[in-house]
Amino acid sequence: MVSEFMLQQTPVARVLPVWTAWLERWPTPSALAAEEPGEAVRAWGRLGYPRRAQRLHAAATAIRDHHGGDVPADHAALLALPGVGEYTAAAVASFGFGQRHAVLDTNVRRVLARLEGGVEFPADHLTRAERDRAAAWLPDDDLAAATWAAASMELGALVCTATNPDCGACPVRRDCAWLAAGRPAHAGPPRRGQAYAGTDRQCRGVLLGVLREASGPVAADDVLAAWPVDPSQASRALDSLLTDALVRRLPDGSLTL
């Protein structure tokens, strides 16, 4: 569960050292739930999207309070946990408990779009047709289905990549509709990565970093001074961090996680 939360929109190379340190400090959900949420945000480091840390702490608390401290194996119970959506519930049930579920991340969606759909990329948003297609590819046996889920994900991550796919090394190239069609290019608009430099998201990260590195509360003016480029943007970013409960204002006006 920890790895699935961390790997959302973040590559494995960045996640691995944080994941290792996290599990050394908090080997069980109950151990994490015993700490303040701010400690989870602090340990999250520079993985980005720190609300994931907050939600993981909330999920750990729910697991402690309602599931005896053990991550539930039941798919519906997983889906009911804070911060756990369709993909994460299926991934934990499949990879953690060997159950039969369609695990549809970006890589698997791309593999199936090419293999059966004959197109370079899937739709921008997950569709019912994709869910039905993924379910049809699942083996009937639970363990085989879990193995397929992991294999199809790795195929997309390592071979059937978004750019420069290695079709010559693909084990299912003879059955690939996209390759048979001559690898037609995606007809939609080009996909662009999200801008980061100068955004409110970057500003939030800088302000949060001040508190993450501090050994105690920090004066609000000192936190805001970390973003001198645009004081109004810094104030807006701090307000959003307070609203999201990623930062707390103490009675004396100072700030802490």
GIGI-V786062 format. One record per residue. N is the residue number from 0. OMEGA is omega in whole degrees, -180 to 180 (NA if undefined). Layout:
# GIGI-V786062
((N OMEGA) (N OMEGA))
This chain:
# GIGI-V786062
((0 179) (1 -178) (2 -180) (3 176) (4 -175) (5 -175) (6 176) (7 177) (8 -179) (9 -177) (10 -176) (11 -176) (12 179) (13 -176) (14 -168) (15 -179) (16 179) (17 178) (18 180) (19 -180) (20 -180) (21 -177) (22 174) (23 -180) (24 -176) (25 -176) (26 -179) (27 175) (28 -178) (29 178) (30 177) (31 -177) (32 -179) (33 180) (34 174) (35 178) (36 180) (37 179) (38 176) (39 178) (40 179) (41 -178) (42 179) (43 177) (44 -175) (45 179) (46 -178) (47 -178) (48 -172) (49 176) (50 174) (51 179) (52 179) (53 -179) (54 178) (55 176) (56 179) (57 178) (58 178) (59 178) (60 178) (61 178) (62 177) (63 -173) (64 -173) (65 -177) (66 176) (67 178) (68 -180) (69 176) (70 -177) (71 177) (72 -177) (73 -176) (74 -180) (75 178) (76 176) (77 -178) (78 -179) (79 -179) (80 177) (81 176) (82 -178) (83 178) (84 -175) (85 -178) (86 -175) (87 179) (88 180) (89 -179) (90 180) (91 179) (92 -178) (93 -174) (94 -179) (95 -173) (96 175) (97 -178) (98 -177) (99 178) (100 174) (101 -178) (102 -170) (103 171) (104 -178) (105 -178) (106 -179) (107 178) (108 180) (109 178) (110 -177) (111 177) (112 -180) (113 -174) (114 -176) (115 -176) (116 179) (117 180) (118 -174) (119 -177) (120 175) (121 177) (122 -179) (123 -179) (124 -179) (125 -177) (126 177) (127 180) (128 177) (129 178) (130 -180) (131 179) (132 -179) (133 179) (134 -180) (135 -180) (136 -177) (137 171) (138 -179) (139 -178) (140 -177) (141 -176) (142 178) (143 179) (144 178) (145 177) (146 178) (147 -180) (148 180) (149 -177) (150 -179) (151 178) (152 179) (153 178) (154 179) (155 -178) (156 -171) (157 -174) (158 -177) (159 -173) (160 -178) (161 177) (162 179) (163 178) (164 -178) (165 -175) (166 -180) (167 -180) (168 -174) (169 -179) (170 -180) (171 -176) (172 -179) (173 -179) (174 -172) (175 -179) (176 -179) (177 178) (178 180) (179 -180) (180 180) (181 179) (182 180) (183 -179) (184 178) (185 -174) (186 -177) (187 179) (188 -180) (189 -180) (190 -179) (191 174) (192 -180) (193 175) (194 -179) (195 -176) (196 177) (197 -177) (198 174) (199 180) (200 177) (201 179) (202 177) (203 -180) (204 179) (205 180) (206 180) (207 179) (208 178) (209 -179) (210 180) (211 -178) (212 -176) (213 179) (214 180) (215 179) (216 -179) (217 178) (218 -177) (219 -180) (220 179) (221 177) (222 -179) (223 -178) (224 179) (225 179) (226 -175) (227 -175) (228 -175) (229 -177) (230 -180) (231 177) (232 178) (233 179) (234 179) (235 180) (236 179) (237 178) (238 -179) (239 177) (240 177) (241 179) (242 -180) (243 -179) (244 173) (245 177) (246 178) (247 174) (248 -179) (249 -177) (250 180) (251 179) (252 178) (253 -174) (254 176) (255 177) (256 NA))
